[in-house]
Amino acid sequence: MPSENAAKRLPPDALDAFLDGILAELREPTDPVALNEIRAAFRKRVPFNLRSYAAAALILRAAGLSRSPGRLSPRDSLVAGAGPAPAPKGKKPVDKPSRQQAREAKAKSEVKPKEGDRTGLPPRPRFTGEGVTLFFSMGKRQRLYPRILIDLIIDVGGIEAASIGEVRAFDNYSFADIDPQKSEAVIAALDGYEFRSRKLSVGPAKKRDGQAIAE
């Protein structure tokens, strides 16, 4: 017989539909300000290497699967496959999403963004003054995409998003414009930092004809 935990797992079709709904909300957020505030708090409190697990835990909690056994809510019963729980008086029972509904929801969603792609996400606060351009010794081939580099600068460098200007990633290196008052802190925190089992080199970018160039 399947274990109780196995019986309470989120069905794959329901998980796909849930994730599609999250992506749709990110493309057209109902409250971008609140979304950015929660995102900032999430980055501040959750370590970089645990964020995917934290997101998975949030999905389980949203589905009602993180509660203790024996205290299932109506949503718990629904997801666990035990059939709809009795609806409160005056309310209609909620039907479990069918596979057809899940497929339709998935078909309506747009193509999922690639790793590091910020297309469709709310604009981040950014530095607009005369910044210091920093050179980073990794780029797209090392999977250091602009979004990931921004998160590293914020989380490891300890500065806010509003201190980061334009970020440009190339095949094997990247550039980021930083508030001059924060650039030394970013270099101190990230130069020699181990990213994907490789040491990252960070320093002021060399310039030629006013343009930043790779070292």
C-alpha positions as CSV (number, residue, x, y, z in Angstrom):
1,M,0.0,0.0,0.0
2,P,1.3,3.5,-0.7
3,S,2.5,5.5,2.3
4,E,0.5,8.4,3.6
5,N,3.2,10.8,2.4
6,A,3.0,9.4,-1.1
7,A,-0.7,9.7,-1.1
8,K,-0.5,13.4,-0.2
9,R,1.9,14.4,-3.0
10,L,0.9,17.1,-5.4
11,P,-0.2,15.5,-8.7
12,P,2.1,16.5,-11.6
13,D,-0.7,18.0,-13.7
14,A,-1.8,20.1,-10.7
15,L,1.8,21.2,-10.1
16,D,2.2,22.2,-13.8
17,A,-1.0,24.2,-13.7
18,F,0.1,25.9,-10.4
19,L,3.5,26.9,-11.8
20,D,1.9,28.2,-15.0
21,G,-0.3,30.4,-12.9
22,I,2.8,31.7,-11.0
23,L,4.6,32.5,-14.3
24,A,1.5,34.3,-15.6
25,E,1.3,36.4,-12.4
26,L,5.0,37.3,-12.8
27,R,4.4,38.5,-16.4
28,E,1.5,40.7,-15.4
29,P,1.7,41.2,-11.6
30,T,-1.3,42.7,-9.9
31,D,0.9,44.5,-7.4
32,P,4.5,45.0,-8.6
33,V,5.4,47.1,-5.6
34,A,4.4,44.3,-3.1
35,L,6.0,41.7,-5.3
36,N,9.4,43.6,-5.2
37,E,9.1,44.1,-1.5
38,I,8.6,40.4,-0.9
39,R,11.3,39.5,-3.3
40,A,13.8,41.7,-1.5
41,A,12.8,40.1,1.9
42,F,13.1,36.6,0.3
43,R,16.7,37.4,-0.9
44,K,17.6,38.9,2.4
45,R,16.4,36.0,4.6
46,V,16.9,32.9,2.4
47,P,20.5,31.8,1.5
48,F,21.3,31.7,-2.2
49,N,21.8,27.9,-2.3
50,L,18.5,27.2,-0.5
51,R,16.1,29.3,-2.6
52,S,14.9,26.5,-4.9
53,Y,14.1,24.4,-1.8
54,A,12.4,27.4,-0.2
55,A,10.3,27.9,-3.3
56,A,9.4,24.2,-3.3
57,A,8.4,24.4,0.4
58,L,6.2,27.4,-0.3
59,I,4.4,25.5,-3.1
60,L,3.8,22.6,-0.6
61,R,2.5,25.0,2.0
62,A,0.2,26.8,-0.6
63,A,-1.1,23.3,-1.6
64,G,-1.8,22.6,2.1
65,L,0.6,19.6,2.1
66,S,3.0,20.8,4.9
67,R,0.4,20.5,7.7
68,S,0.7,17.7,10.3
69,P,-1.1,14.4,9.6
70,G,-4.6,14.1,10.9
71,R,-5.4,17.8,10.4
72,L,-6.1,18.0,6.7
73,S,-7.9,21.1,5.5
74,P,-10.4,20.9,2.6
75,R,-7.5,21.7,0.2
76,D,-5.4,19.0,1.8
77,S,-8.1,16.4,1.1
78,L,-8.5,17.6,-2.4
79,V,-4.8,17.4,-3.3
80,A,-4.3,14.2,-1.4
81,G,-6.8,12.5,-3.8
82,A,-9.3,11.8,-1.0
83,G,-12.0,13.5,-2.9
84,P,-13.5,16.9,-2.2
85,A,-14.1,17.6,1.5
86,P,-17.6,18.7,2.6
87,A,-18.1,22.3,1.5
88,P,-18.9,24.9,4.2
89,K,-22.6,25.7,4.3
90,G,-23.6,28.0,1.5
91,K,-20.6,27.3,-0.6
92,K,-20.1,25.0,-3.5
93,P,-17.5,22.2,-3.3
94,V,-14.3,22.8,-5.2
95,D,-13.6,20.3,-7.9
96,K,-10.2,18.8,-8.4
97,P,-8.6,20.3,-11.6
98,S,-8.9,17.8,-14.4
99,R,-6.0,16.8,-16.7
100,Q,-7.8,18.5,-19.5
101,Q,-8.0,21.8,-17.6
102,A,-4.4,21.5,-16.6
103,R,-3.4,20.9,-20.3
104,E,-5.5,23.9,-21.4
105,A,-3.9,26.1,-18.7
106,K,-0.5,25.0,-19.8
107,A,-1.3,25.6,-23.5
108,K,-2.4,29.2,-22.7
109,S,0.7,30.1,-20.9
110,E,3.6,31.6,-22.8
111,V,7.0,30.0,-23.3
112,K,8.8,29.7,-20.0
113,P,11.8,32.1,-19.7
114,K,15.3,30.7,-20.0
115,E,17.5,30.7,-16.9
116,G,18.7,34.2,-16.3
117,D,16.1,35.8,-18.5
118,R,14.2,38.7,-16.8
119,T,11.7,39.1,-19.7
120,G,8.2,39.8,-18.3
121,L,9.4,40.4,-14.7
122,P,8.7,43.7,-12.9
123,P,11.5,46.2,-13.5
124,R,14.1,46.4,-10.7
125,P,15.3,49.6,-9.1
126,R,18.6,50.6,-10.7
127,F,21.4,53.1,-10.2
128,T,21.3,55.8,-12.9
129,G,24.2,58.0,-11.9
130,E,27.9,57.9,-13.0
131,G,28.7,54.4,-11.9
132,V,32.0,52.4,-11.7
133,T,32.1,49.6,-14.2
134,L,33.3,46.3,-12.6
135,F,34.6,43.3,-14.6
136,F,33.6,39.8,-13.7
137,S,35.6,36.9,-15.1
138,M,32.6,34.7,-15.9
139,G,29.6,35.0,-18.3
140,K,26.9,33.1,-20.0
141,R,29.0,30.0,-20.7
142,Q,29.6,29.7,-17.0
143,R,25.8,30.3,-16.4
144,L,26.5,33.7,-14.8
145,Y,23.5,35.4,-16.4
146,P,22.6,39.0,-15.6
147,R,19.8,38.0,-13.2
148,I,22.1,35.7,-11.3
149,L,24.9,38.3,-11.2
150,I,22.5,40.9,-9.8
151,D,21.4,38.4,-7.1
152,L,25.1,37.7,-6.3
153,I,26.0,41.4,-6.0
154,I,23.0,42.0,-3.7
155,D,23.3,38.8,-1.5
156,V,27.1,38.4,-1.3
157,G,28.1,42.0,-2.0
158,G,25.6,43.3,0.6
159,I,24.2,46.2,-1.4
160,E,20.7,47.1,-2.5
161,A,19.4,46.8,-6.1
162,A,19.2,50.6,-6.4
163,S,23.0,50.7,-6.3
164,I,23.3,48.5,-9.4
165,G,23.1,50.0,-12.9
166,E,23.4,48.3,-16.2
167,V,24.5,44.7,-16.2
168,R,26.0,43.1,-19.4
169,A,26.9,39.4,-19.7
170,F,29.0,38.0,-22.6
171,D,30.2,34.5,-23.3
172,N,33.1,34.4,-20.8
173,Y,32.9,37.6,-18.8
174,S,30.4,40.3,-17.6
175,F,30.3,43.9,-16.6
176,A,28.1,45.7,-14.0
177,D,27.8,49.4,-13.3
178,I,27.9,50.0,-9.5
179,D,27.3,53.1,-7.3
180,P,30.9,54.4,-6.7
181,Q,30.3,54.4,-3.0
182,K,29.6,50.7,-3.1
183,S,32.0,49.4,-5.7
184,E,34.8,48.6,-3.3
185,A,32.5,46.6,-1.1
186,V,31.4,44.5,-4.1
187,I,35.0,43.8,-5.1
188,A,36.0,42.8,-1.6
189,A,33.0,40.4,-1.3
190,L,33.1,38.8,-4.7
191,D,36.7,38.8,-5.8
192,G,37.7,35.2,-5.2
193,Y,34.2,34.1,-4.5
194,E,33.5,30.5,-5.6
195,F,30.7,30.3,-8.1
196,R,29.9,26.9,-9.5
197,S,33.2,25.4,-8.3
198,R,35.2,28.2,-9.9
199,K,36.9,31.3,-8.5
200,L,35.4,34.5,-9.7
201,S,37.7,37.4,-10.4
202,V,36.2,40.9,-9.9
203,G,37.8,44.3,-10.3
204,P,37.5,47.7,-12.1
205,A,37.0,47.2,-15.8
206,K,39.7,48.5,-18.2
207,K,38.4,50.9,-20.8
208,R,39.3,51.7,-24.3
209,D,37.8,54.8,-26.1
210,G,35.4,55.1,-23.1
211,Q,34.1,51.5,-23.5
212,A,34.7,48.7,-20.9
213,I,36.8,45.9,-22.3
214,A,37.7,42.4,-21.0
215,E,41.0,42.1,-19.4
